[in-house]
Amino acid sequence: MRENVQQIRNILLENATIPVERRTLFLKTREGDYGEHDRFIGVTVPTLRTIAKSYYNLDMDD
């Protein structure tokens, strides 16, 4: 179970392409903004969808 989660996490981190400055501005995660305590790693939605498709059959217990 943990290996699947770690593998997915590593894939997501490898595919993080949005620079920190850009994602904090766009996603309103600066101090005082509505998403102040949210954390984003910078993966685009099309990339997320591609990664998710390869894990669609992953058991929820995993």
mmCIF file as Biopython writes it, N, C-alpha, C and O atoms, coordinates in Angstrom:
data_model
#
loop_
_atom_site.group_PDB
_atom_site.id
_atom_site.type_symbol
_atom_site.label_atom_id
_atom_site.label_alt_id
_atom_site.label_comp_id
_atom_site.label_asym_id
_atom_site.label_entity_id
_atom_site.label_seq_id
_atom_site.pdbx_PDB_ins_code
_atom_site.Cartn_x
_atom_site.Cartn_y
_atom_site.Cartn_z
_atom_site.occupancy
_atom_site.B_iso_or_equiv
_atom_site.auth_seq_id
_atom_site.auth_asym_id
_atom_site.pdbx_PDB_model_num
ATOM 1   N N  . MET A ? 1  ? 0.814  -1.191 0.000   1.0 0.0 1  A 1 
ATOM 2   C CA . MET A ? 1  ? 0.000  0.000  0.000   1.0 0.0 1  A 1 
ATOM 3   C C  . MET A ? 1  ? 0.862  1.262  0.000   1.0 0.0 1  A 1 
ATOM 4   O O  . MET A ? 1  ? 0.679  2.138  -0.845  1.0 0.0 1  A 1 
ATOM 5   N N  . ARG A ? 2  ? 1.778  1.356  0.921   1.0 0.0 2  A 1 
ATOM 6   C CA . ARG A ? 2  ? 2.620  2.549  1.021   1.0 0.0 2  A 1 
ATOM 7   C C  . ARG A ? 2  ? 3.469  2.745  -0.221  1.0 0.0 2  A 1 
ATOM 8   O O  . ARG A ? 2  ? 3.750  3.878  -0.613  1.0 0.0 2  A 1 
ATOM 9   N N  . GLU A ? 3  ? 3.880  1.646  -0.842  1.0 0.0 3  A 1 
ATOM 10  C CA . GLU A ? 3  ? 4.712  1.781  -2.039  1.0 0.0 3  A 1 
ATOM 11  C C  . GLU A ? 3  ? 3.926  2.402  -3.186  1.0 0.0 3  A 1 
ATOM 12  O O  . GLU A ? 3  ? 4.489  3.168  -3.968  1.0 0.0 3  A 1 
ATOM 13  N N  . ASN A ? 4  ? 2.625  2.085  -3.304  1.0 0.0 4  A 1 
ATOM 14  C CA . ASN A ? 4  ? 1.796  2.712  -4.336  1.0 0.0 4  A 1 
ATOM 15  C C  . ASN A ? 4  ? 1.662  4.208  -4.091  1.0 0.0 4  A 1 
ATOM 16  O O  . ASN A ? 4  ? 1.787  5.008  -5.018  1.0 0.0 4  A 1 
ATOM 17  N N  . VAL A ? 5  ? 1.411  4.579  -2.855  1.0 0.0 5  A 1 
ATOM 18  C CA . VAL A ? 5  ? 1.263  5.993  -2.514  1.0 0.0 5  A 1 
ATOM 19  C C  . VAL A ? 5  ? 2.572  6.732  -2.769  1.0 0.0 5  A 1 
ATOM 20  O O  . VAL A ? 5  ? 2.567  7.824  -3.338  1.0 0.0 5  A 1 
ATOM 21  N N  . GLN A ? 6  ? 3.673  6.155  -2.360  1.0 0.0 6  A 1 
ATOM 22  C CA . GLN A ? 6  ? 4.979  6.788  -2.561  1.0 0.0 6  A 1 
ATOM 23  C C  . GLN A ? 6  ? 5.311  6.890  -4.046  1.0 0.0 6  A 1 
ATOM 24  O O  . GLN A ? 6  ? 5.864  7.894  -4.493  1.0 0.0 6  A 1 
ATOM 25  N N  . GLN A ? 7  ? 4.978  5.864  -4.802  1.0 0.0 7  A 1 
ATOM 26  C CA . GLN A ? 7  ? 5.224  5.876  -6.241  1.0 0.0 7  A 1 
ATOM 27  C C  . GLN A ? 7  ? 4.418  6.987  -6.920  1.0 0.0 7  A 1 
ATOM 28  O O  . GLN A ? 7  ? 4.950  7.719  -7.754  1.0 0.0 7  A 1 
ATOM 29  N N  . ILE A ? 8  ? 3.153  7.113  -6.568  1.0 0.0 8  A 1 
ATOM 30  C CA . ILE A ? 8  ? 2.306  8.165  -7.143  1.0 0.0 8  A 1 
ATOM 31  C C  . ILE A ? 8  ? 2.832  9.539  -6.736  1.0 0.0 8  A 1 
ATOM 32  O O  . ILE A ? 8  ? 2.899  10.453 -7.558  1.0 0.0 8  A 1 
ATOM 33  N N  . ARG A ? 9  ? 3.199  9.679  -5.488  1.0 0.0 9  A 1 
ATOM 34  C CA . ARG A ? 9  ? 3.747  10.961 -5.007  1.0 0.0 9  A 1 
ATOM 35  C C  . ARG A ? 9  ? 4.998  11.345 -5.791  1.0 0.0 9  A 1 
ATOM 36  O O  . ARG A ? 9  ? 5.147  12.496 -6.203  1.0 0.0 9  A 1 
ATOM 37  N N  . ASN A ? 10 ? 5.887  10.393 -5.995  1.0 0.0 10 A 1 
ATOM 38  C CA . ASN A ? 10 ? 7.112  10.669 -6.748  1.0 0.0 10 A 1 
ATOM 39  C C  . ASN A ? 10 ? 6.809  11.074 -8.188  1.0 0.0 10 A 1 
ATOM 40  O O  . ASN A ? 10 ? 7.433  11.991 -8.721  1.0 0.0 10 A 1 
ATOM 41  N N  . ILE A ? 11 ? 5.861  10.397 -8.813  1.0 0.0 11 A 1 
ATOM 42  C CA . ILE A ? 11 ? 5.478  10.734 -10.187 1.0 0.0 11 A 1 
ATOM 43  C C  . ILE A ? 11 ? 4.919  12.152 -10.244 1.0 0.0 11 A 1 
ATOM 44  O O  . ILE A ? 11 ? 5.257  12.919 -11.146 1.0 0.0 11 A 1 
ATOM 45  N N  . LEU A ? 12 ? 4.072  12.499 -9.294  1.0 0.0 12 A 1 
ATOM 46  C CA . LEU A ? 12 ? 3.504  13.848 -9.261  1.0 0.0 12 A 1 
ATOM 47  C C  . LEU A ? 12 ? 4.594  14.899 -9.075  1.0 0.0 12 A 1 
ATOM 48  O O  . LEU A ? 12 ? 4.593  15.921 -9.761  1.0 0.0 12 A 1 
ATOM 49  N N  . LEU A ? 13 ? 5.512  14.657 -8.163  1.0 0.0 13 A 1 
ATOM 50  C CA . LEU A ? 13 ? 6.591  15.613 -7.927  1.0 0.0 13 A 1 
ATOM 51  C C  . LEU A ? 13 ? 7.491  15.757 -9.153  1.0 0.0 13 A 1 
ATOM 52  O O  . LEU A ? 13 ? 7.968  16.854 -9.444  1.0 0.0 13 A 1 
ATOM 53  N N  . GLU A ? 14 ? 7.724  14.668 -9.868  1.0 0.0 14 A 1 
ATOM 54  C CA . GLU A ? 14 ? 8.537  14.719 -11.086 1.0 0.0 14 A 1 
ATOM 55  C C  . GLU A ? 14 ? 7.858  15.526 -12.185 1.0 0.0 14 A 1 
ATOM 56  O O  . GLU A ? 14 ? 8.528  16.088 -13.051 1.0 0.0 14 A 1 
ATOM 57  N N  . ASN A ? 15 ? 6.532  15.586 -12.152 1.0 0.0 15 A 1 
ATOM 58  C CA . ASN A ? 15 ? 5.766  16.272 -13.190 1.0 0.0 15 A 1 
ATOM 59  C C  . ASN A ? 15 ? 5.321  17.673 -12.788 1.0 0.0 15 A 1 
ATOM 60  O O  . ASN A ? 15 ? 4.519  18.291 -13.489 1.0 0.0 15 A 1 
ATOM 61  N N  . ALA A ? 16 ? 5.825  18.172 -11.683 1.0 0.0 16 A 1 
ATOM 62  C CA . ALA A ? 16 ? 5.495  19.530 -11.243 1.0 0.0 16 A 1 
ATOM 63  C C  . ALA A ? 16 ? 6.248  20.521 -12.125 1.0 0.0 16 A 1 
ATOM 64  O O  . ALA A ? 16 ? 7.473  20.614 -12.062 1.0 0.0 16 A 1 
ATOM 65  N N  . THR A ? 17 ? 5.501  21.263 -12.950 1.0 0.0 17 A 1 
ATOM 66  C CA . THR A ? 17 ? 6.135  22.166 -13.910 1.0 0.0 17 A 1 
ATOM 67  C C  . THR A ? 17 ? 5.756  23.632 -13.723 1.0 0.0 17 A 1 
ATOM 68  O O  . THR A ? 17 ? 6.353  24.502 -14.358 1.0 0.0 17 A 1 
ATOM 69  N N  . ILE A ? 18 ? 4.790  23.921 -12.877 1.0 0.0 18 A 1 
ATOM 70  C CA . ILE A ? 18 ? 4.367  25.303 -12.674 1.0 0.0 18 A 1 
ATOM 71  C C  . ILE A ? 18 ? 5.270  25.935 -11.608 1.0 0.0 18 A 1 
ATOM 72  O O  . ILE A ? 18 ? 5.360  25.415 -10.496 1.0 0.0 18 A 1 
ATOM 73  N N  . PRO A ? 19 ? 5.940  27.050 -11.933 1.0 0.0 19 A 1 
ATOM 74  C CA . PRO A ? 19 ? 6.833  27.695 -10.963 1.0 0.0 19 A 1 
ATOM 75  C C  . PRO A ? 19 ? 6.076  28.171 -9.717  1.0 0.0 19 A 1 
ATOM 76  O O  . PRO A ? 19 ? 4.895  28.511 -9.788  1.0 0.0 19 A 1 
ATOM 77  N N  . VAL A ? 20 ? 6.763  28.189 -8.597  1.0 0.0 20 A 1 
ATOM 78  C CA . VAL A ? 20 ? 6.158  28.565 -7.318  1.0 0.0 20 A 1 
ATOM 79  C C  . VAL A ? 20 ? 5.504  29.942 -7.397  1.0 0.0 20 A 1 
ATOM 80  O O  . VAL A ? 20 ? 4.387  30.120 -6.911  1.0 0.0 20 A 1 
ATOM 81  N N  . GLU A ? 21 ? 6.175  30.906 -7.995  1.0 0.0 21 A 1 
ATOM 82  C CA . GLU A ? 21 ? 5.634  32.266 -8.059  1.0 0.0 21 A 1 
ATOM 83  C C  . GLU A ? 21 ? 4.295  32.293 -8.786  1.0 0.0 21 A 1 
ATOM 84  O O  . GLU A ? 21 ? 3.363  32.977 -8.363  1.0 0.0 21 A 1 
ATOM 85  N N  . ARG A ? 22 ? 4.209  31.559 -9.859  1.0 0.0 22 A 1 
ATOM 86  C CA . ARG A ? 22 ? 2.990  31.554 -10.663 1.0 0.0 22 A 1 
ATOM 87  C C  . ARG A ? 22 ? 1.833  30.863 -9.946  1.0 0.0 22 A 1 
ATOM 88  O O  . ARG A ? 22 ? 0.704  31.354 -9.963  1.0 0.0 22 A 1 
ATOM 89  N N  . ARG A ? 23 ? 2.116  29.721 -9.313  1.0 0.0 23 A 1 
ATOM 90  C CA . ARG A ? 23 ? 1.012  28.997 -8.667  1.0 0.0 23 A 1 
ATOM 91  C C  . ARG A ? 23 ? 0.529  29.689 -7.407  1.0 0.0 23 A 1 
ATOM 92  O O  . ARG A ? 23 ? -0.655 29.587 -7.086  1.0 0.0 23 A 1 
ATOM 93  N N  . THR A ? 24 ? 1.389  30.391 -6.677  1.0 0.0 24 A 1 
ATOM 94  C CA . THR A ? 24 ? 0.915  31.095 -5.482  1.0 0.0 24 A 1 
ATOM 95  C C  . THR A ? 24 ? 0.041  32.280 -5.859  1.0 0.0 24 A 1 
ATOM 96  O O  . THR A ? 24 ? -0.903 32.602 -5.137  1.0 0.0 24 A 1 
ATOM 97  N N  . LEU A ? 25 ? 0.335  32.927 -6.964  1.0 0.0 25 A 1 
ATOM 98  C CA . LEU A ? 25 ? -0.479 34.056 -7.417  1.0 0.0 25 A 1 
ATOM 99  C C  . LEU A ? 25 ? -1.827 33.572 -7.944  1.0 0.0 25 A 1 
ATOM 100 O O  . LEU A ? 25 ? -2.876 34.081 -7.548  1.0 0.0 25 A 1 
ATOM 101 N N  . PHE A ? 26 ? -1.792 32.596 -8.830  1.0 0.0 26 A 1 
ATOM 102 C CA . PHE A ? 26 ? -3.014 32.110 -9.465  1.0 0.0 26 A 1 
ATOM 103 C C  . PHE A ? 26 ? -3.941 31.413 -8.478  1.0 0.0 26 A 1 
ATOM 104 O O  . PHE A ? 26 ? -5.160 31.574 -8.553  1.0 0.0 26 A 1 
ATOM 105 N N  . LEU A ? 27 ? -3.382 30.649 -7.567  1.0 0.0 27 A 1 
ATOM 106 C CA . LEU A ? 27 ? -4.201 29.845 -6.659  1.0 0.0 27 A 1 
ATOM 107 C C  . LEU A ? 27 ? -4.492 30.536 -5.330  1.0 0.0 27 A 1 
ATOM 108 O O  . LEU A ? 27 ? -5.063 29.921 -4.429  1.0 0.0 27 A 1 
ATOM 109 N N  . LYS A ? 28 ? -4.112 31.786 -5.198  1.0 0.0 28 A 1 
ATOM 110 C CA . LYS A ? 28 ? -4.423 32.590 -4.003  1.0 0.0 28 A 1 
ATOM 111 C C  . LYS A ? 28 ? -3.967 31.912 -2.715  1.0 0.0 28 A 1 
ATOM 112 O O  . LYS A ? 28 ? -4.755 31.733 -1.786  1.0 0.0 28 A 1 
ATOM 113 N N  . THR A ? 29 ? -2.696 31.538 -2.668  1.0 0.0 29 A 1 
ATOM 114 C CA . THR A ? 29 ? -2.166 30.857 -1.490  1.0 0.0 29 A 1 
ATOM 115 C C  . THR A ? 29 ? -1.223 31.742 -0.678  1.0 0.0 29 A 1 
ATOM 116 O O  . THR A ? 29 ? -0.525 31.253 0.210   1.0 0.0 29 A 1 
ATOM 117 N N  . ARG A ? 30 ? -1.200 33.017 -0.972  1.0 0.0 30 A 1 
ATOM 118 C CA . ARG A ? 30 ? -0.364 33.936 -0.194  1.0 0.0 30 A 1 
ATOM 119 C C  . ARG A ? 30 ? -1.038 34.261 1.139   1.0 0.0 30 A 1 
ATOM 120 O O  . ARG A ? 30 ? -2.218 33.971 1.340   1.0 0.0 30 A 1 
ATOM 121 N N  . GLU A ? 31 ? -0.272 34.865 2.041   1.0 0.0 31 A 1 
ATOM 122 C CA . GLU A ? 31 ? -0.801 35.225 3.356   1.0 0.0 31 A 1 
ATOM 123 C C  . GLU A ? 31 ? -2.013 36.147 3.209   1.0 0.0 31 A 1 
ATOM 124 O O  . GLU A ? 31 ? -1.949 37.166 2.522   1.0 0.0 31 A 1 
ATOM 125 N N  . GLY A ? 32 ? -3.105 35.779 3.858   1.0 0.0 32 A 1 
ATOM 126 C CA . GLY A ? 32 ? -4.328 36.559 3.816   1.0 0.0 32 A 1 
ATOM 127 C C  . GLY A ? 32 ? -5.292 36.142 2.717   1.0 0.0 32 A 1 
ATOM 128 O O  . GLY A ? 32 ? -6.454 36.547 2.730   1.0 0.0 32 A 1 
ATOM 129 N N  . ASP A ? 33 ? -4.824 35.333 1.760   1.0 0.0 33 A 1 
ATOM 130 C CA . ASP A ? 33 ? -5.704 34.850 0.693   1.0 0.0 33 A 1 
ATOM 131 C C  . ASP A ? 33 ? -6.531 33.670 1.189   1.0 0.0 33 A 1 
ATOM 132 O O  . ASP A ? 33 ? -6.213 33.063 2.212   1.0 0.0 33 A 1 
ATOM 133 N N  . TYR A ? 34 ? -7.590 33.352 0.457   1.0 0.0 34 A 1 
ATOM 134 C CA . TYR A ? 34 ? -8.497 32.285 0.894   1.0 0.0 34 A 1 
ATOM 135 C C  . TYR A ? 34 ? -7.830 30.909 0.926   1.0 0.0 34 A 1 
ATOM 136 O O  . TYR A ? 34 ? -8.273 30.035 1.673   1.0 0.0 34 A 1 
ATOM 137 N N  . GLY A ? 35 ? -6.803 30.702 0.155   1.0 0.0 35 A 1 
ATOM 138 C CA . GLY A ? 35 ? -6.104 29.415 0.145   1.0 0.0 35 A 1 
ATOM 139 C C  . GLY A ? 35 ? -4.764 29.479 0.846   1.0 0.0 35 A 1 
ATOM 140 O O  . GLY A ? 35 ? -3.838 28.748 0.493   1.0 0.0 35 A 1 
ATOM 141 N N  . GLU A ? 36 ? -4.656 30.343 1.831   1.0 0.0 36 A 1 
ATOM 142 C CA . GLU A ? 36 ? -3.386 30.622 2.497   1.0 0.0 36 A 1 
ATOM 143 C C  . GLU A ? 36 ? -2.645 29.370 2.961   1.0 0.0 36 A 1 
ATOM 144 O O  . GLU A ? 36 ? -1.423 29.301 2.830   1.0 0.0 36 A 1 
ATOM 145 N N  . HIS A ? 37 ? -3.343 28.399 3.489   1.0 0.0 37 A 1 
ATOM 146 C CA . HIS A ? 37 ? -2.668 27.220 4.041   1.0 0.0 37 A 1 
ATOM 147 C C  . HIS A ? 37 ? -2.701 26.015 3.101   1.0 0.0 37 A 1 
ATOM 148 O O  . HIS A ? 37 ? -2.243 24.931 3.463   1.0 0.0 37 A 1 
ATOM 149 N N  . ASP A ? 38 ? -3.238 26.200 1.902   1.0 0.0 38 A 1 
ATOM 150 C CA . ASP A ? 38 ? -3.249 25.120 0.913   1.0 0.0 38 A 1 
ATOM 151 C C  . ASP A ? 38 ? -1.858 24.983 0.313   1.0 0.0 38 A 1 
ATOM 152 O O  . ASP A ? 38 ? -1.105 25.953 0.229   1.0 0.0 38 A 1 
ATOM 153 N N  . ARG A ? 39 ? -1.528 23.767 -0.102  1.0 0.0 39 A 1 
ATOM 154 C CA . ARG A ? 39 ? -0.230 23.520 -0.727  1.0 0.0 39 A 1 
ATOM 155 C C  . ARG A ? 39 ? -0.450 22.893 -2.088  1.0 0.0 39 A 1 
ATOM 156 O O  . ARG A ? 39 ? -1.202 21.927 -2.223  1.0 0.0 39 A 1 
ATOM 157 N N  . PHE A ? 40 ? 0.198  23.436 -3.082  1.0 0.0 40 A 1 
ATOM 158 C CA . PHE A ? 40 ? 0.108  22.923 -4.438  1.0 0.0 40 A 1 
ATOM 159 C C  . PHE A ? 40 ? 1.517  22.620 -4.919  1.0 0.0 40 A 1 
ATOM 160 O O  . PHE A ? 40 ? 2.447  23.383 -4.658  1.0 0.0 40 A 1 
ATOM 161 N N  . ILE A ? 41 ? 1.673  21.503 -5.624  1.0 0.0 41 A 1 
ATOM 162 C CA . ILE A ? 41 ? 3.007  21.137 -6.089  1.0 0.0 41 A 1 
ATOM 163 C C  . ILE A ? 41 ? 3.268  21.584 -7.513  1.0 0.0 41 A 1 
ATOM 164 O O  . ILE A ? 41 ? 4.409  21.517 -7.971  1.0 0.0 41 A 1 
ATOM 165 N N  . GLY A ? 42 ? 2.249  22.037 -8.230  1.0 0.0 42 A 1 
ATOM 166 C CA . GLY A ? 42 ? 2.460  22.607 -9.555  1.0 0.0 42 A 1 
ATOM 167 C C  . GLY A ? 42 ? 2.313  21.648 -10.713 1.0 0.0 42 A 1 
ATOM 168 O O  . GLY A ? 42 ? 3.028  21.767 -11.708 1.0 0.0 42 A 1 
ATOM 169 N N  . VAL A ? 43 ? 1.400  20.697 -10.605 1.0 0.0 43 A 1 
ATOM 170 C CA . VAL A ? 43 ? 1.133  19.765 -11.701 1.0 0.0 43 A 1 
ATOM 171 C C  . VAL A ? 43 ? -0.099 20.265 -12.448 1.0 0.0 43 A 1 
ATOM 172 O O  . VAL A ? 43 ? -1.113 20.588 -11.831 1.0 0.0 43 A 1 
ATOM 173 N N  . THR A ? 44 ? -0.013 20.329 -13.769 1.0 0.0 44 A 1 
ATOM 174 C CA . THR A ? 44 ? -1.146 20.804 -14.560 1.0 0.0 44 A 1 
ATOM 175 C C  . THR A ? 44 ? -2.259 19.757 -14.590 1.0 0.0 44 A 1 
ATOM 176 O O  . THR A ? 44 ? -2.009 18.568 -14.393 1.0 0.0 44 A 1 
ATOM 177 N N  . VAL A ? 45 ? -3.480 20.208 -14.837 1.0 0.0 45 A 1 
ATOM 178 C CA . VAL A ? 45 ? -4.638 19.311 -14.864 1.0 0.0 45 A 1 
ATOM 179 C C  . VAL A ? 45 ? -4.501 18.233 -15.946 1.0 0.0 45 A 1 
ATOM 180 O O  . VAL A ? 45 ? -4.777 17.068 -15.660 1.0 0.0 45 A 1 
ATOM 181 N N  . PRO A ? 46 ? -4.091 18.566 -17.166 1.0 0.0 46 A 1 
ATOM 182 C CA . PRO A ? 46 ? -3.937 17.496 -18.164 1.0 0.0 46 A 1 
ATOM 183 C C  . PRO A ? 46 ? -2.940 16.416 -17.723 1.0 0.0 46 A 1 
ATOM 184 O O  . PRO A ? 46 ? -3.145 15.231 -17.983 1.0 0.0 46 A 1 
ATOM 185 N N  . THR A ? 47 ? -1.871 16.833 -17.061 1.0 0.0 47 A 1 
ATOM 186 C CA . THR A ? 47 ? -0.893 15.869 -16.559 1.0 0.0 47 A 1 
ATOM 187 C C  . THR A ? 47 ? -1.496 15.030 -15.443 1.0 0.0 47 A 1 
ATOM 188 O O  . THR A ? 47 ? -1.284 13.819 -15.395 1.0 0.0 47 A 1 
ATOM 189 N N  . LEU A ? 48 ? -2.246 15.662 -14.544 1.0 0.0 48 A 1 
ATOM 190 C CA . LEU A ? 48 ? -2.921 14.918 -13.472 1.0 0.0 48 A 1 
ATOM 191 C C  . LEU A ? 48 ? -3.863 13.865 -14.037 1.0 0.0 48 A 1 
ATOM 192 O O  . LEU A ? 48 ? -3.914 12.741 -13.537 1.0 0.0 48 A 1 
ATOM 193 N N  . ARG A ? 49 ? -4.602 14.223 -15.071 1.0 0.0 49 A 1 
ATOM 194 C CA . ARG A ? 49 ? -5.534 13.274 -15.684 1.0 0.0 49 A 1 
ATOM 195 C C  . ARG A ? 49 ? -4.793 12.087 -16.290 1.0 0.0 49 A 1 
ATOM 196 O O  . ARG A ? 49 ? -5.235 10.946 -16.158 1.0 0.0 49 A 1 
ATOM 197 N N  . THR A ? 50 ? -3.689 12.347 -16.942 1.0 0.0 50 A 1 
ATOM 198 C CA . THR A ? 50 ? -2.898 11.269 -17.539 1.0 0.0 50 A 1 
ATOM 199 C C  . THR A ? 50 ? -2.381 10.320 -16.462 1.0 0.0 50 A 1 
ATOM 200 O O  . THR A ? 50 ? -2.455 9.101  -16.615 1.0 0.0 50 A 1 
ATOM 201 N N  . ILE A ? 51 ? -1.865 10.874 -15.390 1.0 0.0 51 A 1 
ATOM 202 C CA . ILE A ? 51 ? -1.348 10.051 -14.289 1.0 0.0 51 A 1 
ATOM 203 C C  . ILE A ? 51 ? -2.487 9.265  -13.643 1.0 0.0 51 A 1 
ATOM 204 O O  . ILE A ? 51 ? -2.335 8.077  -13.358 1.0 0.0 51 A 1 
ATOM 205 N N  . ALA A ? 52 ? -3.617 9.912  -13.413 1.0 0.0 52 A 1 
ATOM 206 C CA . ALA A ? 52 ? -4.765 9.251  -12.781 1.0 0.0 52 A 1 
ATOM 207 C C  . ALA A ? 52 ? -5.267 8.081  -13.619 1.0 0.0 52 A 1 
ATOM 208 O O  . ALA A ? 52 ? -5.660 7.053  -13.069 1.0 0.0 52 A 1 
ATOM 209 N N  . LYS A ? 53 ? -5.260 8.225  -14.937 1.0 0.0 53 A 1 
ATOM 210 C CA . LYS A ? 53 ? -5.725 7.146  -15.812 1.0 0.0 53 A 1 
ATOM 211 C C  . LYS A ? 53 ? -4.880 5.889  -15.646 1.0 0.0 53 A 1 
ATOM 212 O O  . LYS A ? 53 ? -5.394 4.777  -15.775 1.0 0.0 53 A 1 
ATOM 213 N N  . SER A ? 54 ? -3.603 6.049  -15.366 1.0 0.0 54 A 1 
ATOM 214 C CA . SER A ? 54 ? -2.752 4.871  -15.221 1.0 0.0 54 A 1 
ATOM 215 C C  . SER A ? 54 ? -2.951 4.178  -13.874 1.0 0.0 54 A 1 
ATOM 216 O O  . SER A ? 54 ? -2.461 3.067  -13.675 1.0 0.0 54 A 1 
ATOM 217 N N  . TYR A ? 55 ? -3.663 4.820  -12.952 1.0 0.0 55 A 1 
ATOM 218 C CA . TYR A ? 55 ? -3.929 4.227  -11.639 1.0 0.0 55 A 1 
ATOM 219 C C  . TYR A ? 55 ? -5.420 4.032  -11.381 1.0 0.0 55 A 1 
ATOM 220 O O  . TYR A ? 55 ? -5.825 3.856  -10.232 1.0 0.0 55 A 1 
ATOM 221 N N  . TYR A ? 56 ? -6.239 4.060  -12.423 1.0 0.0 56 A 1 
ATOM 222 C CA . TYR A ? 56 ? -7.692 3.970  -12.233 1.0 0.0 56 A 1 
ATOM 223 C C  . TYR A ? 56 ? -8.126 2.670  -11.568 1.0 0.0 56 A 1 
ATOM 224 O O  . TYR A ? 56 ? -9.157 2.640  -10.895 1.0 0.0 56 A 1 
ATOM 225 N N  . ASN A ? 57 ? -7.368 1.603  -11.740 1.0 0.0 57 A 1 
ATOM 226 C CA . ASN A ? 57 ? -7.762 0.309  -11.177 1.0 0.0 57 A 1 
ATOM 227 C C  . ASN A ? 57 ? -7.121 0.032  -9.816  1.0 0.0 57 A 1 
ATOM 228 O O  . ASN A ? 57 ? -7.194 -1.090 -9.314  1.0 0.0 57 A 1 
ATOM 229 N N  . LEU A ? 58 ? -6.508 1.024  -9.231  1.0 0.0 58 A 1 
ATOM 230 C CA . LEU A ? 58 ? -5.888 0.865  -7.921  1.0 0.0 58 A 1 
ATOM 231 C C  . LEU A ? 58 ? -6.973 0.649  -6.869  1.0 0.0 58 A 1 
ATOM 232 O O  . LEU A ? 58 ? -7.933 1.416  -6.797  1.0 0.0 58 A 1 
ATOM 233 N N  . ASP A ? 59 ? -6.822 -0.380 -6.065  1.0 0.0 59 A 1 
ATOM 234 C CA . ASP A ? 59 ? -7.795 -0.696 -5.022  1.0 0.0 59 A 1 
ATOM 235 C C  . ASP A ? 59 ? -7.828 0.426  -3.981  1.0 0.0 59 A 1 
ATOM 236 O O  . ASP A ? 59 ? -6.779 0.941  -3.593  1.0 0.0 59 A 1 
ATOM 237 N N  . MET A ? 60 ? -9.008 0.801  -3.536  1.0 0.0 60 A 1 
ATOM 238 C CA . MET A ? 60 ? -9.150 1.888  -2.563  1.0 0.0 60 A 1 
ATOM 239 C C  . MET A ? 60 ? -8.430 1.583  -1.251  1.0 0.0 60 A 1 
ATOM 240 O O  . MET A ? 60 ? -8.055 2.506  -0.527  1.0 0.0 60 A 1 
ATOM 241 N N  . ASP A ? 61 ? -8.235 0.316  -0.937  1.0 0.0 61 A 1 
ATOM 242 C CA . ASP A ? 61 ? -7.491 -0.045 0.267   1.0 0.0 61 A 1 
ATOM 243 C C  . ASP A ? 61 ? -6.012 0.260  0.113   1.0 0.0 61 A 1 
ATOM 244 O O  . ASP A ? 61 ? -5.292 0.405  1.101   1.0 0.0 61 A 1 
ATOM 245 N N  . ASP A ? 62 ? -5.565 0.355  -1.127  1.0 0.0 62 A 1 
ATOM 246 C CA . ASP A ? 62 ? -4.167 0.701  -1.384  1.0 0.0 62 A 1 
ATOM 247 C C  . ASP A ? 62 ? -3.995 2.188  -1.240  1.0 0.0 62 A 1 
ATOM 248 O O  . ASP A ? 62 ? -2.890 2.702  -1.414  1.0 0.0 62 A 1 
#
